[in-house]
Amino acid sequence: MWEDDDDHDDEGFDQGLRELHAAPLRQKAREIGLLTQALVQSLAPATTPHPDDAALLPPENQSEEPELRPEDVRGIGELMLSNGFQLAAKLAAARATTDYGRSMELAMLIKVAAESLLTQTSLCRELRLTHPDYIQTLRRELDEFRLLFRDWVATFDPTDHYDDGWGLFRA
């Protein structure tokens, strides 16, 4: 009987540690979602280069104007919003499991969404779709998210694993 109680206490401690690391990560994910939404609302094809933009582009590209249609910009924005809000959604799903394989699967999807959003900020900068400060702010928040994410993933227990038959994330 005592042994079962000890195992239960360990599980509660592990889950508590995981939740402790997840709370600031969830908050940062929500902030990134809102920042992404604000950035997307500022997107517009550049008609006149912003003075700060010239320093960001190689000299051979400074005179080239992007030829984007409004629907192209809308598409970029939709992808960014999808990735920005996936962070919090996948973290919410991760709260429902302690299984190592499922946790790692969700963590991988979160990482892919964050990396995609980071790439999309580079595209926005290259095409001069918004002010560089907006892009830099989102990139800085993504970097802070990455550091919190690493701490959170380190709390996963590889011994708590159900074999789902796919062979991924074996302990």
N, C-alpha and C positions, 0 to 999 in steps of 0.2 A: 504494500500500500504506500509506503513512504517513497519507494522508487518512482511510482506513477506520479506522485505529487511533485517530486523533484523535476521530472521530465516536463510536467505542466508548467512549473515555475520557469524553467529554462525557455520554453516556448514563449511564455509571456514576456520574459526579459528580452529575448531576441526580437519579438514583434514590437515591443516598446522602443528598442534601440532603432529599429527600422523606421518606426513612425517619427521618432525624434529627428532623424536625418531627412525624412520625407517632407516634413512641414515647411521648412524654408524653400525646399525644392518646388513644392506645389505653389507656394506664394510667388516664386520667381517665374514659374511657368505661366501663372495668371498675368503677371506683369508683362511678360513677353507677348502673350496673346493680345493684350490691350495696346502695347507699343506697335505691334505689327498692324493692328487695325488702324491706328493713327497714321502710320507710315503709308499704308495702302490708300488711305483717304487723300494723302498728299500727292499720289502718283499722277503724273501727267507727262505726255511726250514733251521733251524740251523744245521750245521754239527759240529761246534766246539763252545761250549758255550763261550760267551763273558765274560770276568772277572767280569764285573759289574752285570751280570745276576744271579750269584750264590746268591747274597744278596737278590734278589727279590723272590726267590723260597723257599718254606719250605724245610728243610733238607731231608725229605723222597723223594722229587721229584728231587733233584739236579742231581742225576746220570741218570735219565730217559731222553732219547732223544726222541723228537717228531718224529713220523713216518708219515710224510706228503708227499704226492705226489705233484709234481708241479701244477697239476690241482686243488688240494685242496687249495693251497696257492693262485692261480689265482682266485678261487671262493671267498675266503675271501676278496681279494683285490677288486673284482667287487662289492661285497656288500658294502664295505667301500666307494668306489667311488660313488655308487648310493646314499648312505645316505649323503655323504659329499656335493654333488652337488644339492641334493634336497633342502637343506636349502635356497640357493639363488633362486632356481626356484619357490619354494612355496612363498617366500617373494615377488617375482615379481608378482605372481598371486594375492597376497593380495593387491597390489597397485590398482588393478582394482575394488575393492569393498569397500564400507563402511558398508555394511550389517553386523550386529553383528554376526549372525549365521554363515555366510560364512567366516568371519574373524576368528572366533573361530575354525571353522573346519580346516582352513589352519594352524592356530597356533598349533592345536593339531598334525597335520601331521608333522610340523616342529619339534615339541618337540619329537615325536616318532623317527624321523630320527636322531636327535641329540643324544638321549638316546641310540639308536642302535649303532651309531658310537662310543659312549663312551664304550659300552659293547664290541664292536669289538676291541677297543684298549686294553682292558683287555685280550682278547683272544690272541692278538699279543704278549703281554708281557708274558703271561703264556707259549706260545709256542716258545718264543724267536725268533720271525720272523724278528725282526728289532732291532735296537739299542734302549735301554730304553729312551734315551734323545729325540728321535723322537716322541715316544709315549707320553712322558710327555709334550712336546711342544704342541701337538695337544690337549691333555686333558686340558691344561691351556687355550688354545684358546676357547675350548668348554665352559669352565666355564665363561669366559668373555662374550661369546655369550649369555649364559643363563641370565646373569645380564641385558644385553641390551634388551634381549627378554622380560623379565618381565616388563621393563619400557614401551616397545612398546605395549604389551598386555593391560597394564593399560590405554592406550589411546583409547581403543575400546569403542564405545558408545552403551550401551545395549538398548537404546531407539530406535536406528536405526535398526530395525529388521523386516525382512520379514519372515513370517511363511512358511517354505518350505514343511510342512506336515510331517516331520520326528520327530518333537518333541524334537530335541536337542538344547541345548544352548538357552533356553528361558530366556528372561530378567526378 
